Amino acid sequence: MKNIFMALFLTALFAMPSSAAEVAGVKLDQTVTVNSQQLKLNGSGIRKKFFVKVYIGSLYSVRQLSSSAAALSDGGDKLIRMNFLHSKVEKEKIIEAFSEGFANNSPEMVGAPELKKFLALFTADFIKGDVVDLALSADGSVTATQNGKSLGTVSSTKLAKAVLAIYLGDKPADDSLKKGMLGN
C-alpha cells in the first residue's frame, strides 16, 4: 500500500506545472512562441565581462539541445533572449561585441551584406530591464526585437547559423554562458 501511495504522490508531483526559472532575480519564461511554434527553455546563463553581469542569455528551442554540434545542426526554430542586467550598454559596444563574435566563430561572414544589415538593426543603447530577442527561424530569417518592438528581419541561413555560433561556437563570447544555454 505504501508503494502505491508513493507512486501516486510522485506521479502527481511530476504532473504539476514547473515553476518559472529565476536567474539573478529575473524570472525566465519556460516557453515562448516563434512563428506560431512553442519553444521550450533549453538553458540559460549570465554573460559576464570583467566580473560585470551584462545580461542573462537564454536559448529556446523545439527540442532539447545539449551540445553545440546538435544546436548548430538543428534546423528548427530557436530564440536567443537577452535580459539585460547592466545599467547601460552603449550601441557601439553591442555592435562591437556582435562583430567580435562573428569574427571569432564565422569569419567568412565578416563584411557580408547580410551581416552589415544585421548590425545596422541595433540603433539604441540597451539598459537594465531591456529584453532583446533574436529569433532564428527554420527558414533562415533572423528577427531582432527590443522589449517586444521589432528592430527588423534579415533573411539569410548563413547569418542565422552565425548568430547562434556567437553563443555556442568554438569561441563563444562566454564559456559559462554557452554551458548554461546548453542546459549544463
C-alpha positions in Angstrom: 0.0 0.0 0.0 2.9 2.4 0.8 4.4 1.7 -2.6 1.1 2.6 -4.4 0.7 5.8 -2.3 4.3 6.8 -3.1 3.9 6.1 -6.8 0.7 8.2 -6.9 2.4 11.0 -5.0 5.4 11.1 -7.3 3.1 11.0 -10.4 1.1 13.9 -9.0 4.3 15.8 -8.2 5.8 15.4 -11.7 2.5 16.2 -13.3 2.4 19.7 -11.7 3.4 22.6 -14.0 7.0 23.5 -13.4 7.7 26.9 -11.8 9.4 29.6 -13.7 13.2 29.5 -13.6 14.8 32.5 -12.0 18.3 33.8 -12.7 19.8 36.8 -11.0 16.3 37.8 -9.8 14.8 37.7 -13.2 12.0 35.2 -13.9 12.5 33.5 -17.2 9.7 32.3 -19.4 9.6 28.5 -19.7 8.1 28.7 -23.2 8.0 31.3 -26.0 6.2 31.3 -29.3 8.1 31.8 -32.6 6.3 31.5 -35.9 3.3 30.0 -34.2 5.5 27.3 -32.7 6.1 26.8 -29.0 9.7 26.7 -28.0 10.9 25.5 -24.6 13.7 27.0 -22.5 16.8 24.9 -23.3 19.0 26.7 -20.8 20.3 30.0 -19.6 23.4 31.6 -18.1 24.8 35.0 -17.3 27.1 36.9 -19.7 29.9 38.5 -17.7 32.6 40.9 -18.9 35.3 41.6 -16.4 33.2 40.4 -13.5 30.3 42.6 -14.6 27.0 40.9 -15.1 25.8 42.2 -18.5 22.8 40.0 -19.3 21.1 36.7 -18.9 21.3 34.7 -22.1 18.7 32.1 -22.7 18.2 29.6 -25.6 14.8 28.4 -26.5 14.3 25.5 -29.0 11.8 22.9 -30.2 13.8 20.0 -28.8 16.4 19.8 -26.0 19.9 20.7 -27.4 22.7 19.6 -25.1 25.7 20.1 -27.4 27.0 22.8 -29.7 27.0 20.4 -32.6 23.4 19.5 -32.0 22.3 23.1 -31.7 24.2 24.3 -34.8 23.0 21.5 -37.0 19.4 21.6 -35.7 17.1 23.1 -38.4 14.2 24.1 -36.1 13.2 27.5 -34.9 15.2 28.9 -32.0 15.2 32.1 -29.9 18.1 33.7 -28.1 16.8 36.0 -25.4 19.0 38.6 -23.6 17.6 40.0 -20.3 19.9 43.0 -19.6 21.2 43.3 -16.1 23.8 46.1 -16.5 22.7 49.7 -16.2 23.6 50.6 -19.8 25.3 49.0 -22.7 26.0 51.5 -25.5 25.0 50.6 -29.0 28.7 50.9 -30.1 29.6 48.2 -27.6 26.7 46.0 -28.7 27.8 46.2 -32.4 31.5 45.6 -31.3 30.5 42.5 -29.3 28.5 41.1 -32.2 31.3 41.8 -34.7 33.9 40.2 -32.5 31.6 37.1 -32.1 31.2 36.8 -35.9 34.9 37.2 -36.5 35.7 34.5 -33.9 33.2 32.0 -35.0 32.2 32.7 -38.6 35.0 34.7 -40.2 33.5 34.1 -43.6 30.6 36.4 -42.7 32.8 39.4 -41.9 32.0 42.1 -44.5 29.0 40.2 -45.9 26.0 42.4 -46.8 23.6 40.4 -44.6 25.9 40.9 -41.6 26.1 44.7 -42.2 22.3 44.7 -42.4 22.0 42.8 -39.1 24.4 45.1 -37.3 22.5 48.1 -38.6 19.4 46.9 -36.7 20.9 48.0 -33.4 20.5 51.8 -33.2 19.9 52.3 -29.5 21.6 51.5 -26.2 20.4 48.6 -24.0 19.6 49.4 -20.4 18.8 47.3 -17.3 15.5 45.6 -17.7 15.6 45.5 -21.6 14.7 42.2 -23.2 16.3 41.6 -26.6 15.2 38.6 -28.7 17.0 37.1 -31.7 14.5 34.8 -33.4 16.3 32.3 -35.6 13.6 30.8 -37.9 13.8 27.5 -39.7 13.5 29.4 -43.0 16.8 31.2 -42.2 15.5 34.6 -41.2 16.8 36.4 -38.2 14.4 38.8 -36.4 15.5 41.1 -33.7 13.2 42.7 -31.2 13.8 45.0 -28.2 11.2 45.0 -25.5 8.7 43.5 -28.0 9.3 46.2 -30.6 10.6 44.8 -33.9 14.1 46.1 -34.9 13.9 44.3 -38.2 14.5 41.0 -40.0 17.4 39.8 -42.2 16.8 36.6 -44.3 20.0 34.6 -44.5 20.5 31.0 -43.4 24.3 31.7 -43.1 23.6 34.6 -40.8 21.2 32.6 -38.6 23.8 30.0 -38.1 26.5 32.6 -37.5 24.3 34.3 -34.8 23.9 31.0 -33.0 27.6 30.4 -33.2 28.4 33.6 -31.3 26.9 31.9 -28.3 27.5 28.2 -29.0 30.5 28.1 -31.4 34.1 27.1 -30.7 35.0 30.6 -29.5 31.8 31.7 -27.7 31.5 35.1 -26.1 31.4 33.5 -22.7 32.1 29.8 -22.0 29.9 29.6 -18.9 27.0 31.2 -20.8 27.5 28.6 -23.5 27.3 25.8 -21.0 24.2 27.4 -19.4 22.4 27.8 -22.7 23.0 24.2 -23.4 21.4 23.2 -20.1 24.7 22.3 -18.3 
